[in-house]
Amino acid sequence: MKTPDIDIDFADRTQILQLIKSTAARQTNQGEVRRHNSGVYVTDIPWDPVNQCAAIDYHAAEQRGYFKLDLLNMSVYQGIRDAAHYDQLLATAPPWTRLQDPAFVERVVHIGNHYDLLQRMPDPVDSIPRMAMFLAVIRPGKRHLVGRSWQDIAATVWDTAADGYSFKKAHAVSYAVLVTLHMNLINLADQGN
């Protein structure tokens, strides 16, 4: 049974973790056990006191019906003053033309290291759907789509690759909105606001 993948962004995830009872998810990689970077369970799950996390790997836990939440630290939110400021940032058209400036791009969350790939796209990234597709094509499993037309990219970018890789469209769109929010924050800061 495949459970939904729920990611929740926080300016500081420790604040929510202090308010709720949770158990860190477990990851096992080549026999090595470690706590999952962001995953937690808010329901009872077998506990491993040695590793201070769930006693079963999150993949096995999912197969057994346990529901993991990924509580993510996203420092972009630290620049938001309140709900009205957030709404204002979302309602503001992002400064898409600034994506031609490498100094601007390197400061933007999720795309900062990808200026060269941005320039290889056939047409500018100038919308949230295009930003979502760009965020998908910068991943290794979809990198072969860099430089293709947006129409070609849209036709296959959300498909699962032969190696099983996929980047979920819902994640990409959420990240794209966050990127545009961050672009607006940086732009306002650059203007002295």
N, C-alpha and C positions, 0 to 999 in steps of 0.2 A: 504494500500500500504506500503510495507516494503522498506525503503530506505537503501542504503549502509551505513555501519558503518565505518567511516573514522577516524583513529587515526593518529595524526602527532606528533612526538617526537621533543622536543626542549631542548637544554641545559638550556635555560631560556625563558619560554613562554611569560614573560612580554615584551620582546623585540618585538615579532610579534604583540602582542596586542596593543602596542603603534603605530604600523604602519597601522593597519586596523581598520575600524569601525566594531564593533561587539557588540552583546548582549549576556550576560550570559544566558545559558539555565536554566530552572527551574526544580527542583525536588520536588515532593510532596510525603511525606512518613507519613502515618497515620495522615493525615491532616496537618502536619507541612510542611511549604514551606521553601526551601533554594535554594541558587544558586548551580548549578551543579559544581562539582569540576573542571572539565576540558572542558565541553561542551559550545560551543558558536555558535551563528548564525551570518553569515556575510551578511545576507539579512534582509530586514525589517520584523519584527515580532511584534505583540502587546507587549507593554512594561508595566511592573509593577513598578512604581516609588518607592513604599514603600519597596519592597524587592530587588530593583535594579537588576531585571532580566526579562526574558520573562514572559508575563502574563499567559501563558499556559504551563502546564507540558510538558516535552520533549516527552513523549509517545503520548500525544494528538497532539502535534505539528507535530510529524512524521506522524500521521494519516491524518493530514491536508495538508501534502506535504512540510512542512518545513524541511530543510536539516541542521542537526547539525554536526559540526566538533568537535572532541575532541583534544584539543591542550594540550599535556602532557609535564610536566617537567620531564626530564630524565637526572639526574646529570652525568651519565656515559659520556655523550657527552662533558662535561667540560674538560675531559682529552685528547680530540682529538685536536691536534694542527692545522690541516688544512686538505684539501681534500686528499692530498697525504698520510698523516699519516692514515687517515680513510681507504683508499684503501689498504695500507700496512697491517693494522690490520685485515681487512677482508680477505686478501689473505694468512695470516699466519694460519697454522694449530693450533687450540686451544690445550692447554695442558690438554687433557682429563684425563690423569692419575692423575692430581692434584685434581680431584673430589673425590679421596680417602682420602684426607687430610681435616679434619673438619675445621681447621683454615683457609684454603684457601676457602672452600665452604661458610663459614659464611660471607665472604666479597663480594660474587658474587650476583649481582642484581637478583631478582626473585627467587633464590634458596637458599639464605643464611640461612633460617630457616629450611631447608629440608634435611640436611645431612643424618639423620636416614632413611628417605624414599629413598634417593639415594642408600643407602646400601642394601635396601630390594629389589631392582630391580634384576631380574635374571641374567642379563648381564650388563656390564657397559654402561653408557651413553657415547657414543663415536662418535656421529654424530649429525648434526643439526636435522634430522628427529626424532632421539631418544630423543633429548633434547626437541623438540616440544611436543612429546607425554608425556614426563615426566612433562612438565609444565601443561599439561592438567590433568594428573592423580593426581597432588597435590591439585587440586580443590575438594571441598567436593562432588560435583556431580559425580566425576569419581574416587574418592579415592578407591573404591572397586577393581580397576584394578591394584593397587600397588602389585608388586610381581609376576604378571602374565608374560608370555613370551611376547616379543615385537610383535610377530605375533598375539597373542590374543588381545593385547592392540590395535594394528593397526586396527583390525577388527571392533571395536566398539567405540573407544575413541572419534570420531568426531560425533557420533550419538547423537540426542537429547534424554535426559533421560525422564523417565515417568513423572517426576516433572517439565518438560519443560526446564531443565538446558542443556546448551550446551556451549562448549568453542570452538570458531571458529578456524579452522585449520589455516587460514590466520593470525590470531592474534598470535597463538602459534608459528608458524614458524618465524614471525617477532620478537617475544620475544626471541626465541631461537638464532637467529642471534645476537640480542643485548647481550644475555648472553655470547655468544662466544667472541664477541667484548670486553666485560668487562673482561672475563677471560684473554684475551691477554693483555689488559691494566695492569691488576694486575700482570701478569707474568713478563711483561717488567719492571714494577716498582720494583718488588722483585729482579730482576737481576741488578737493578741500572741503567736502561735505561730510 
